[in-house]
Amino acid sequence: MPVIAIASPKGGAGKSTTAVILGTQLAHYGAEVTLLDCDPNEALTLWADRAPRPPRISLITKVSESDIIKTIKRHDADGKIVIVDLEGVASRLVSRAISQADLVLTPMRGTTLDATIGARALALVAEEEESLGRKIPHSVVFTMTRAIRSKQHSGIEASLRESGVDVITPPLMERAAFSALFEFGGDLHSIPPQGNMVAAIENADGFAQAVYRRLTGAAE
Amino acid sequence: MTEKKPFAIDVGKLRSREKVASASAVERVDRVAADHGFIAREPAKRRGRLPSPRTGQLHAKVFPDVSDEIAKEATRRGVTQGVVIEEAWKLYKENNPV
């Protein structure tokens, strides 16, 4: 089953939020999902401690550099989607996870700083592709975006697209429901209403569907 | 609220591809990563031999009255203090069978 590595050396880019939204939405629609918490801050573990995990989701914590490949291999073979939430630093753990990925997602906010540091993950993916002799599909997803985009965001997105980088639409908007996942645990269907839940679920569904299309090779 | 399911997941379509994870492949990946500043961040394992298990062995210094003398004698003879104590114990046993 596919392995999705969520990688950016930039902290606060939205990696853990992306992992939880993607994992819970894919599980909601029937996929068996294994989340690997490789972040020393253990954001996914904190999320899981808040409430019983939604059906079809399992969580592996404290995955380290020395056992990341073995852990991915073990769960890659048992019929689940594996989502690897990585730490927000440039580490060997990140590069090893990327080497085992079927899709690398790089979340970034629409800021020059996020884009500059996030681009290091994209450069690493390209180098690993060459080193391993296989294609490693990778995409950028903008996070915490607002309805009215800044010129900076639009410029960064245009620049990425011109460089041939796959940018996932829809982006993940800045929504109270998304951050509340870490307050209440569970998924968007179980937490108490936070802001516009219909719009939040629609956004999360659109994103999960876009990722699913990439996993199945049906992306446009 | 009636929930519309926008898509259904066909697990059969979710295919993983073969990925190499041999020692040489991992080494190549590590090398490439290091060139991009993606380096080992975890604390290195402690080098050298592990501490010996505690055996309850006595040391000359637990005898403050004689430790200096034992230490000087051991230094003079070029042996460890333990050798001197072992010899002393042997003499003790000869005179006091235990």
HADDOCK unambig.tbl for C-alpha pairs under 7 A between the chains (distance, minus, plus):
assign (segid A and resid 1 and name CA) (segid B and resid 14 and name CA) 5.79 0.50 0.50
assign (segid A and resid 1 and name CA) (segid B and resid 15 and name CA) 5.18 0.50 0.50
assign (segid A and resid 1 and name CA) (segid B and resid 16 and name CA) 4.54 0.50 0.50
assign (segid A and resid 2 and name CA) (segid B and resid 14 and name CA) 6.23 0.50 0.50
assign (segid A and resid 2 and name CA) (segid B and resid 15 and name CA) 5.89 0.50 0.50
assign (segid A and resid 2 and name CA) (segid B and resid 16 and name CA) 4.55 0.50 0.50
assign (segid A and resid 29 and name CA) (segid B and resid 8 and name CA) 5.87 0.50 0.50
assign (segid A and resid 29 and name CA) (segid B and resid 9 and name CA) 6.10 0.50 0.50
assign (segid A and resid 30 and name CA) (segid B and resid 9 and name CA) 6.12 0.50 0.50
assign (segid A and resid 31 and name CA) (segid B and resid 9 and name CA) 6.52 0.50 0.50
assign (segid A and resid 31 and name CA) (segid B and resid 11 and name CA) 6.70 0.50 0.50
assign (segid A and resid 90 and name CA) (segid B and resid 37 and name CA) 6.28 0.50 0.50
assign (segid A and resid 90 and name CA) (segid B and resid 38 and name CA) 4.36 0.50 0.50
assign (segid A and resid 90 and name CA) (segid B and resid 39 and name CA) 6.70 0.50 0.50
assign (segid A and resid 91 and name CA) (segid B and resid 38 and name CA) 4.18 0.50 0.50
assign (segid A and resid 91 and name CA) (segid B and resid 39 and name CA) 4.70 0.50 0.50
assign (segid A and resid 91 and name CA) (segid B and resid 40 and name CA) 5.65 0.50 0.50
assign (segid A and resid 91 and name CA) (segid B and resid 41 and name CA) 5.89 0.50 0.50
assign (segid A and resid 92 and name CA) (segid B and resid 30 and name CA) 6.48 0.50 0.50
assign (segid A and resid 92 and name CA) (segid B and resid 33 and name CA) 6.67 0.50 0.50
assign (segid A and resid 92 and name CA) (segid B and resid 38 and name CA) 5.24 0.50 0.50
assign (segid A and resid 92 and name CA) (segid B and resid 39 and name CA) 4.79 0.50 0.50
assign (segid A and resid 92 and name CA) (segid B and resid 40 and name CA) 4.95 0.50 0.50
assign (segid A and resid 95 and name CA) (segid B and resid 29 and name CA) 6.95 0.50 0.50
assign (segid A and resid 95 and name CA) (segid B and resid 33 and name CA) 6.03 0.50 0.50
assign (segid A and resid 95 and name CA) (segid B and resid 38 and name CA) 6.80 0.50 0.50
assign (segid A and resid 96 and name CA) (segid B and resid 29 and name CA) 6.88 0.50 0.50
assign (segid A and resid 100 and name CA) (segid B and resid 19 and name CA) 6.03 0.50 0.50
assign (segid A and resid 102 and name CA) (segid B and resid 16 and name CA) 6.65 0.50 0.50
assign (segid A and resid 124 and name CA) (segid B and resid 33 and name CA) 6.61 0.50 0.50
assign (segid A and resid 124 and name CA) (segid B and resid 36 and name CA) 6.65 0.50 0.50
assign (segid A and resid 127 and name CA) (segid B and resid 32 and name CA) 6.68 0.50 0.50
assign (segid A and resid 128 and name CA) (segid B and resid 29 and name CA) 6.22 0.50 0.50
assign (segid A and resid 128 and name CA) (segid B and resid 32 and name CA) 6.85 0.50 0.50
assign (segid A and resid 131 and name CA) (segid B and resid 28 and name CA) 6.63 0.50 0.50
assign (segid A and resid 131 and name CA) (segid B and resid 29 and name CA) 6.84 0.50 0.50
assign (segid A and resid 132 and name CA) (segid B and resid 25 and name CA) 6.88 0.50 0.50
assign (segid A and resid 215 and name CA) (segid B and resid 14 and name CA) 6.28 0.50 0.50
assign (segid A and resid 216 and name CA) (segid B and resid 13 and name CA) 5.71 0.50 0.50
assign (segid A and resid 216 and name CA) (segid B and resid 14 and name CA) 5.62 0.50 0.50
